[in-house]
C-alpha cells in the first residue's frame, strides 16, 4: 500500500505518522513531546535511547527512519516506531498521560485497520469532518472528486518513474503555476496560508479548475507515455496551460478574477452570515 503521511492530534499535540508496510508508524520525538511536555523532546529521546541500549532493549533497533514532514515543510528522516514499539517506549517514560495515550493509540490503530478493510469508512469519515467544519455538500462532493483525480495523477507520475517527494512537489508546482499563474507558495500566500492544505481553502470554481488541470495532465501523460521527470514536467505545464486558457476565458466573461484571496475561514464565515440573514 502507498505510504501516506498524516498528522494526528492528542490533547492538542501533533503526532506525525505514516502508513508503512501495512502498519502505522509514529514519530518517536512527537510521542515523547506529547507525554513529557519536554522543551526539547529530541534531547529527551536521545537520552532515553542510551538508557534503552544499556538495558539491551530491542525498541531502538526496531525503530525505522522514515521520511515525515518537518516544520519547514520538507520531508526528513525521523525515528519512527509502530504501535508495539510506541507502547514499549511509553513504559519507559513515567508520565500521567501514559494511559490515555495508550487508549488513543489503540483507537487510531483500530480505525486504520477498519478503513483498510473497508475504504468507504475513510471516505465517510472525511465527509463528516468537512461537514462539521461547515463546508457545503456541493463543495465536499467536489473535494472528494479532487482527491480521486489527484490520486490518479500521482499514480500516473509514479508509472512514469517519479518516486521522490521533491519531484512530486515540483510537478505540482509547475502544474499550479501553469493554470493559476501562481506557484503553490504564492497561491498560499495570497490566501494567507502557512501549512494548511491549499485545496481545502479553494472556492468551488478554483477547486474545479485545479481538478480539471490535474485530470487533463493525467490523460495527456497516458497518451504520451513519458519516462522520467523532465518529460512529465513538460506535460504538467501543458495540462495546466490548457486550463489556464479556460480560466482566463471565464474571467473575461465574468469581468473579474476567479483566483481569490479568500480562504476556508473567510468562505465559511460568509456562508454562516448568509444563513443568519
FIVEX-290099 format. One line per 4 residues: for each residue x, y, z of C-alpha. Coordinates in Angstrom, 2 decimals. Example, Ala and Ser with C-alpha at 12.3 -4.5 7.8 and 13.67 -1.06 7.14 Angstrom:
# residues 2
12.30,-4.50,7.80  13.67,-1.06,7.14
# end
This chain:
# residues 277
0.00,0.00,0.00  1.14,3.55,-0.73  2.90,5.28,2.12  0.84,8.15,3.44
1.93,10.92,5.77  -0.63,12.21,8.23  -0.80,14.27,11.40  -2.93,13.09,14.30
-3.81,15.11,17.38  -3.53,14.03,21.01  -4.52,16.69,23.57  -3.58,19.49,21.15
-0.21,17.85,20.45  0.62,16.98,16.83  1.75,13.40,16.28  3.20,12.75,12.83
2.57,9.28,11.49  2.95,7.31,8.27  1.28,4.17,6.91  4.24,1.94,6.08
4.39,-1.79,5.42  0.75,-2.29,6.43  1.18,-0.58,9.80  1.07,2.85,11.39
4.48,4.24,12.35  4.61,7.25,14.70  7.28,9.90,15.17  9.00,8.96,18.42
10.04,12.57,19.09  6.39,13.67,18.78  5.29,10.90,21.13  7.93,11.91,23.68
6.86,15.53,23.38  3.20,14.65,23.94  3.96,12.52,27.01  6.59,14.64,28.73
5.86,18.26,27.77  9.65,18.50,27.40  11.03,21.70,25.91  13.44,19.56,23.90
11.80,16.17,23.10  14.63,15.27,20.76  17.21,15.58,23.54  14.93,13.58,25.87
14.66,10.82,23.25  18.44,10.71,22.74  18.97,10.19,26.48  16.24,7.54,26.51
17.97,5.75,23.62  21.14,5.45,25.70  19.23,4.00,28.65  17.30,1.53,26.49
20.53,0.33,24.89  22.08,-0.18,28.31  19.04,-2.32,29.14  19.61,-4.31,25.92
16.15,-3.27,24.77  15.23,-4.01,21.15  13.00,-0.92,20.95  15.69,1.28,19.42
16.70,-1.44,16.96  13.08,-1.82,15.86  12.69,1.90,15.18  12.74,2.82,11.49
13.99,6.05,9.98  11.09,7.16,7.78  10.55,10.43,5.96  7.99,12.66,7.68
7.05,16.28,7.05  9.20,18.61,9.16  8.33,22.10,10.43  9.82,23.65,7.28
7.52,21.57,5.06  10.31,19.31,3.81  10.44,15.54,4.22  13.16,14.45,6.64
14.16,11.07,8.06  12.76,10.66,11.55  12.87,7.88,14.13  9.52,6.10,13.96
8.01,3.21,15.89  4.93,1.12,15.25  2.21,0.62,17.85  4.11,-2.15,19.63
7.27,-0.04,19.75  5.44,3.05,20.98  3.80,1.07,23.80  7.25,-0.16,24.87
8.59,3.41,24.81  5.63,4.58,26.89  6.55,2.02,29.53  9.98,3.67,29.79
8.57,7.17,30.30  6.99,7.99,33.67  4.02,10.14,32.70  0.43,10.65,33.96
-0.59,10.87,30.29  0.56,7.32,29.54  -2.79,5.56,30.00  -4.95,7.98,27.96
-2.24,7.97,25.30  -2.39,4.16,25.12  -6.15,4.31,24.65  -5.76,6.97,21.95
-3.16,4.88,20.10  -5.35,1.79,20.24  -8.26,3.76,18.78  -6.10,5.23,16.00
-4.74,1.81,15.07  -8.16,0.16,15.08  -9.70,2.88,12.90  -6.99,2.48,10.26
-7.38,-1.31,10.18  -11.13,-0.89,9.70  -10.59,1.64,6.90  -8.07,-0.65,5.22
-10.68,-3.41,5.12  -13.48,-1.05,4.05  -12.18,2.18,2.38  -15.72,3.58,2.39
-15.33,4.16,6.14  -12.42,6.53,5.48  -14.46,8.39,2.88  -17.41,8.72,5.24
-15.15,9.99,7.99  -13.68,12.62,5.67  -17.15,13.74,4.56  -18.36,14.08,8.15
-15.25,16.05,9.13  -15.76,18.52,6.27  -19.47,18.92,7.01  -18.78,19.52,10.70
-16.43,22.35,9.72  -19.26,23.98,7.80  -18.44,23.15,4.19  -21.42,22.73,1.84
-22.43,19.34,0.47  -21.64,20.59,-3.04  -18.13,21.65,-2.04  -17.49,18.36,-0.24
-18.52,16.41,-3.35  -16.09,18.44,-5.43  -13.35,17.93,-2.83  -13.78,14.16,-2.82
-13.67,14.10,-6.61  -10.49,16.19,-6.45  -8.92,13.62,-4.13  -9.76,10.85,-6.60
-8.33,12.80,-9.55  -5.20,13.71,-7.59  -4.62,10.04,-6.77  -4.93,9.13,-10.46
-2.37,11.81,-11.34  0.18,10.73,-8.72  -0.24,7.11,-9.81  0.44,8.18,-13.39
3.54,10.10,-12.30  4.77,7.03,-10.44  4.24,4.95,-13.57  6.39,7.48,-15.40
9.23,6.94,-12.94  8.59,9.72,-10.43  9.38,8.47,-6.92  10.81,11.36,-4.87
8.62,13.65,-2.72  10.58,16.64,-4.04  9.72,15.65,-7.63  6.01,15.30,-6.84
6.11,18.74,-5.20  7.94,20.26,-8.17  5.49,18.82,-10.71  2.55,20.05,-8.64
4.17,23.48,-8.54  4.61,23.51,-12.32  1.01,22.46,-12.88  -0.40,25.01,-10.42
1.70,27.83,-11.89  0.55,26.95,-15.41  -3.18,27.19,-14.72  -3.31,29.82,-11.96
-0.23,31.96,-12.78  0.95,31.30,-9.22  3.22,28.77,-7.61  1.76,26.77,-4.73
3.60,29.01,-2.26  2.38,32.19,-3.97  -1.16,30.81,-4.02  -0.95,30.02,-0.30
0.47,33.46,0.45  -2.43,35.03,-1.43  -4.84,33.19,0.85  -2.81,33.81,3.99
-1.99,30.13,4.49  1.06,28.54,6.09  0.84,24.75,6.36  -2.87,24.41,5.61
-3.99,22.36,2.62  -4.46,24.68,-0.37  -7.35,22.69,-1.83  -9.27,22.90,1.46
-9.16,26.68,1.05  -10.34,26.90,-2.54  -13.72,28.09,-3.78  -15.82,25.74,-5.90
-14.54,27.21,-9.16  -10.91,27.18,-8.02  -11.30,23.56,-6.98  -12.90,22.62,-10.30
-10.16,24.33,-12.32  -7.45,22.60,-10.31  -9.26,19.29,-10.72  -9.53,19.85,-14.49
-5.82,20.71,-14.73  -4.84,17.51,-12.92  -7.26,15.35,-14.93  -6.04,16.87,-18.21
-2.41,16.29,-17.26  -3.18,12.67,-16.36  -4.84,11.97,-19.72  -2.04,13.64,-21.73
0.53,11.62,-19.80  -1.30,8.37,-20.55  -1.23,9.16,-24.26  2.37,10.43,-24.47
3.82,7.86,-22.02  6.70,9.97,-20.63  9.71,8.43,-18.94  11.25,10.44,-16.14
10.93,13.87,-14.59  11.58,16.32,-17.46  9.02,14.86,-19.91  6.47,14.68,-17.06
7.22,18.31,-16.19  6.55,19.39,-19.79  3.25,17.55,-19.75  2.27,19.09,-16.40
2.96,22.52,-17.86  0.90,21.75,-20.97  -2.02,20.39,-18.99  -2.00,23.42,-16.73
-1.75,25.89,-19.62  -4.83,24.39,-21.29  -6.86,25.04,-18.14  -5.16,28.42,-17.70
-6.69,29.47,-21.04  -10.09,28.29,-19.80  -9.65,30.29,-16.60  -8.86,33.48,-18.49
-11.91,33.00,-20.73  -14.11,32.61,-17.65  -12.59,35.71,-16.06  -13.11,37.71,-19.27
-16.81,36.79,-19.29  -17.24,37.47,-15.55  -15.18,40.63,-15.58  -13.23,39.56,-12.50
-10.59,37.10,-11.40  -11.62,33.69,-10.09  -8.39,33.30,-8.14  -9.42,34.67,-4.78
-7.58,35.61,-1.61  -10.41,34.12,0.41  -9.55,31.07,2.49  -11.74,28.50,4.22
-12.17,30.71,7.29  -13.42,33.60,5.17  -15.66,31.45,2.99  -17.25,29.60,5.92
-17.83,32.88,7.76  -19.60,34.31,4.70  -21.74,31.19,4.43  -22.72,31.41,8.08
-23.56,35.10,7.72  -25.84,34.40,4.76  -27.62,31.66,6.70  -28.28,34.08,9.57
-29.58,36.84,7.32
# end
